[in-house]
Amino acid sequence: MINFFKQGRFQQLLIRWVLVVVPTVVIGYITLRFLNFSYTSLRTGIISQTVYFSLGLLLAYSLYYFGARWIISLFLLWLVYLLFERIINRLPGEFDVFYATARFQLYSTLFFIGWVFGLLLVRLRWAYLILFALLAIVTLASTSDTVDISLSYILVHLLPVVVYGLYLFFLSPLLTERINIDFKRTRKFVIRVVLFVLLVLLAFVATESLFKGELKAVEKELAARGAKGKDGKDGGGKNKDDNYDDRNGLMDKTDDGYRLKDTMRVNSKMSQSDKLMFCSRLDNYFPDGQPAPLYFVFHYLTRYDRVKESFTRDINVPSLDEIEVDPAKIPMYYTYVDTTIFRKAMASKLRKITEAQVYLSENTWKHAVLGPSSVFSVQTIPVEKDFQKTFLSAYRIFSFTSELNNAYFVYNISASPSLEKIQEQRHDELRKVRDYRFVDRKFIDYYTDTPTGGIYDSIYNLAYGLVSKDAKPVDKVLAVRDFFLKRNENGKRIFRYTLKAGAIDDPNIPSSKMLYDFLFKTHAGYCTYYAGASLFMLRALGVPTRFTTGFATINRSDKNKGWYWFYASQAHAWTQVFFPGYGWIDFDMTIGNEDQQGAPKPDGTPPLPPPEPWLVLNAKAESVVAERKQLDASFNSLIYFNNPYELNQTFTLPIDASLCRVLYNKRDTTFAAIKPGDSLIIVSYKDEAKKIPQPMVGATIEAQVRSFPKPIIADEIHIRGKEIEKKKDNKGGKAAKPQEKTLTWQEVAWFTAKVASGIVILLLFFPMLYLLYRLFRVASASKGAAKADQVYRAALYRFHMAGIERDVETPLEYAQKKVDPILSTTFEEFMRMYLRLKYTQQNLSADDHDIIDRFSRNAGPSIRRKNGFFKTTLNYFNLLRALRYFQQPEPAPEIQSL
Amino acid sequence: MSDKLKTLTSNIETIIRGKHQEVKYVVTALLARGHILLEDNPGAGKTVLAKTLAQSISEGTIDFHSANGGVAFKRIQFTPDLLPMDLIGSHIYDEAKKDFVFKKGPLFTHVLLADEINRASPKVQSALLECMAENQITAGESTFQLDKFFFAIATQNPIEMEGTYPLPAAQLDRFYMKISFGYVSEDVELDIYTNYLAINDGKNTVKQVLTYNDIIQLQQEAEKVYVHPELLKGVVHIVQGTRKHQEIALGCSTRGGITFIKCLKAWALVNQRDYVIEDDLRALAQPVLHHRLIFRNREASRTALQQIVDHEVNKLSKMGIKAKK
């Protein structure tokens, strides 16, 4: 008896394995698959992951099913752990123990998760709720990482979890009691489930095809939202490009990022802005290894606009050493070089090339290059994943900088004597320039051009009084500097630094009137006052000068040498003075302000520098195998050991992206975001193991490309263009903008209503479809019993839908008492024949065939005769009636005559 | 043969008006070699039905075991003071033989009308048990075999009435069917009133239409009626269903199930068929099974069995034709 009980119990367990454990393993596999797409750290082979998960699940489920105590399970877990540890410790030396340990951690975690799942499933009746929630969260979390998030994408990924939840929901009441296997019932159940699934599929397909356009639109909106949500900058970024050339003044028309104008306004209002603009690593050091910061130039303002009474940017200026490129438009890892900058810098002495990496935060204008003066090369680089929250984009620049330039030099006073000494050396060096005799006259005229008139003249007169006209240029500059540093008889400075100068409404370059007031009355102002005033004075003295906007560089800590952080409050304006042979040299006349310049600002953690790429393919995805993280890419241009090439033919090579970082809009995403047809930048870092051949001298690039390994192991893939994005761009800003925002709840409701109405329509037609199905079965049935069977079924359905509903009576009674009196068909005759066929072993006689034929021919017309064609058709839309037909006590499975 | 059945039923119906179904039930019980219990208020026509049936199958004289192959008919009016020996018979001392001889009682017959069976004491009721179940009578040391054709029609008044002894469950189980008459419709009643005197006058208007041999032959034929395996399964489901039903305290016994099948066969024959159909289950479940069950409440007594049967019949009616060679 005990034995029997145990056997029965074991059988029950087996049944539960099939019913519960197997589906859970399947859902575990699916979820792990999603996770593997999104997280590379899991990379150990999905099969083995699933095996460990299911091992834990199965063990826990079986143990707890037999009522194991948790002590036992704890002991078992400990045993398993011990075993694993033993194995790892016994590993042969050449085996990578670290790898094994990492794997062990992953596997033991999966095993434990499986264990918990098993425990919950056995012990908790509502376990499916917990599991459903858990799985849904995990799935959502792993899918939400992707960029091109769409409705169908979410649905498809959530579907398995939902199905699993529903399945357990229906199953859970069954599990509490003994399950008897009844194969007939099982088949019935399977048939029902299959039919249900087909219906759902049909509904899905119908709605999809009916509302394809709308779905697409919604998806597009969702995608746009997703992209926007990921980085706010992209939304309106591209349509601003038209305005880019109009960079007059201080970016008057920019409404993207943080305006320099605004930073000054903020300054002027004494509200210290802590907004991080960008950070930079600058490879510029003193010979003793101390970092040598350089001011970061944004734009040069060269021409004085007499109408506006302000300096403006002028791109037609002779020899403007400002690089004209939009870094946002340079493909990843590509370099834009403008060698004319060397010439335009008009310098030959004491110049060097300085490298800097600039990481831009969302507050910064991303379409212009920020860097030490005379940037000649810009290369876009990716931002490390951990820093993407802070920095949106980055580029590496090379500048043709003067050794005489240094943030310490340009501070007009310096705290330390050693720096003063260096300053003095610089001025001595510059004293070698006596005058501008050998410089192009046009150039000098342009940069010494000054307006004339009452106020201006008084400024010039002030300048003439400071220094003799024959003095060396640098002495003139120093004279102006000293003018601002002058002290009164009490030993107090005459000029003060204040942010309250001038009208609050005018944060721009102060007008001549304001400068006049500054110089002769208030003696108080901020950087633009000093810069503006000194510019007028220096130009009046015949020294070529230009107004420079940018950022003051402050070296705050020695922690990260060479790293500088730039906050909004560091926005600055100063003057650059031209010295023949030395080029443009920074001079900052602004009076020091402890509050501002010394304001303690925290330095952040510097972003990791990107590895050196050996190979950058500008490619197009041809085919993508998401599971194996492989793709085929075609390309005809590439960067190979920092040399860009254009190929004379298009190559298609396989790419292994299993270890790869995938970025879209400079944001990390998953491999699943890559779709065939996307244009990609595929990067492979410097790494001997990747077997990328060193460039061969003399070989054509095409020949070298042919010797590339197959597949090429990629380290980074940047998704550049998406079809949707391009379309949006074409539409133009105004059309695209409202579309982005307007996925309101009304639209969601409207969409939902559409889907619902699709389902309703389908349901409405369902009785009709079922009739057609029944008639089709009649038509396709072979003659004889099977035919009789189908005729019978069709007749029952048609009579029911005609309004003659069978209650509890048997079909024979139904025929006798209900159908025939109303419709006068030969239903009773048919029924008698049918019952005889059904319940005897007799074969059909010729008469029987006649009866079947007569009835099947008669049934339809008799209904139409009674109800009329219109009403008969209308009756098939009576959903409630159809529902009643299907609600009748469950039918036995249909058995075909095979 | 089916003609003879038709004449039998129509013959009875010349006397019993508007009770087509009930007549068929009685004939069914007869052909299934069973017994039937008619329950209704006094005056519904129970006795007349029993008598008419007996007359239709026996020779003109209602007498015990006529030698010429006819059918004997006995009627016992049950009263509270009736004793078992009044039914079975008793040993009487025979002066001539100087020995006790057994004087057979009224049970030794073919057709027995046990009128108002529930008015007799349980002792008497149980005396019927043996002969109804095993077709034999034991008195003292000797056992007497009854004829293979023994058909008991019992009538009873509803047990709520005074001076009745409810039949024991075992006894009820022996009856293949229990049917209640109910009142006839207005038209039929009028017809009865206008024609009853005439019938009453001509006592012998009921002819004998079936002989003893006919009945034996019909009974044998009933046994040969084909029952489809699915229908047998249906019977099993119904029987099992009565055991599992929450409102039924005591379900149907296996003997009940066997009886049910026997009755189904006979019923099919009565309806001129040599096979059983699903409708038969519905028609017979109530008279064959209802009195075997003990219900927990009055409501269940009305609906529970019907639910089970309806469900099963519906299942059968949805079933297609099984594979045919």
Boltz contact constraints between the chains, C-beta under 6 A:
constraints:
  - contact:
      token1: [A, 785]
      token2: [B, 321]
      max_distance: 6.0
  - contact:
      token1: [A, 785]
      token2: [B, 324]
      max_distance: 6.0
  - contact:
      token1: [A, 789]
      token2: [B, 320]
      max_distance: 6.0
  - contact:
      token1: [A, 789]
      token2: [B, 321]
      max_distance: 6.0
  - contact:
      token1: [A, 808]
      token2: [B, 310]
      max_distance: 6.0
  - contact:
      token1: [A, 810]
      token2: [B, 278]
      max_distance: 6.0
  - contact:
      token1: [A, 810]
      token2: [B, 279]
      max_distance: 6.0
  - contact:
      token1: [A, 810]
      token2: [B, 282]
      max_distance: 6.0
  - contact:
      token1: [A, 810]
      token2: [B, 313]
      max_distance: 6.0
  - contact:
      token1: [A, 810]
      token2: [B, 317]
      max_distance: 6.0
  - contact:
      token1: [A, 811]
      token2: [B, 317]
      max_distance: 6.0
  - contact:
      token1: [A, 812]
      token2: [B, 279]
      max_distance: 6.0
  - contact:
      token1: [A, 835]
      token2: [B, 277]
      max_distance: 6.0
  - contact:
      token1: [A, 837]
      token2: [B, 321]
      max_distance: 6.0
  - contact:
      token1: [A, 838]
      token2: [B, 321]
      max_distance: 6.0
  - contact:
      token1: [A, 839]
      token2: [B, 228]
      max_distance: 6.0
  - contact:
      token1: [A, 839]
      token2: [B, 275]
      max_distance: 6.0
  - contact:
      token1: [A, 839]
      token2: [B, 277]
      max_distance: 6.0
  - contact:
      token1: [A, 840]
      token2: [B, 226]
      max_distance: 6.0
  - contact:
      token1: [A, 840]
      token2: [B, 275]
      max_distance: 6.0
  - contact:
      token1: [A, 889]
      token2: [B, 311]
      max_distance: 6.0
  - contact:
      token1: [A, 889]
      token2: [B, 314]
      max_distance: 6.0
  - contact:
      token1: [A, 891]
      token2: [B, 318]
      max_distance: 6.0
  - contact:
      token1: [A, 892]
      token2: [B, 315]
      max_distance: 6.0
  - contact:
      token1: [A, 892]
      token2: [B, 318]
      max_distance: 6.0
  - contact:
      token1: [A, 892]
      token2: [B, 319]
      max_distance: 6.0
  - contact:
      token1: [A, 894]
      token2: [B, 320]
      max_distance: 6.0
  - contact:
      token1: [A, 895]
      token2: [B, 320]
      max_distance: 6.0
  - contact:
      token1: [A, 897]
      token2: [B, 323]
      max_distance: 6.0
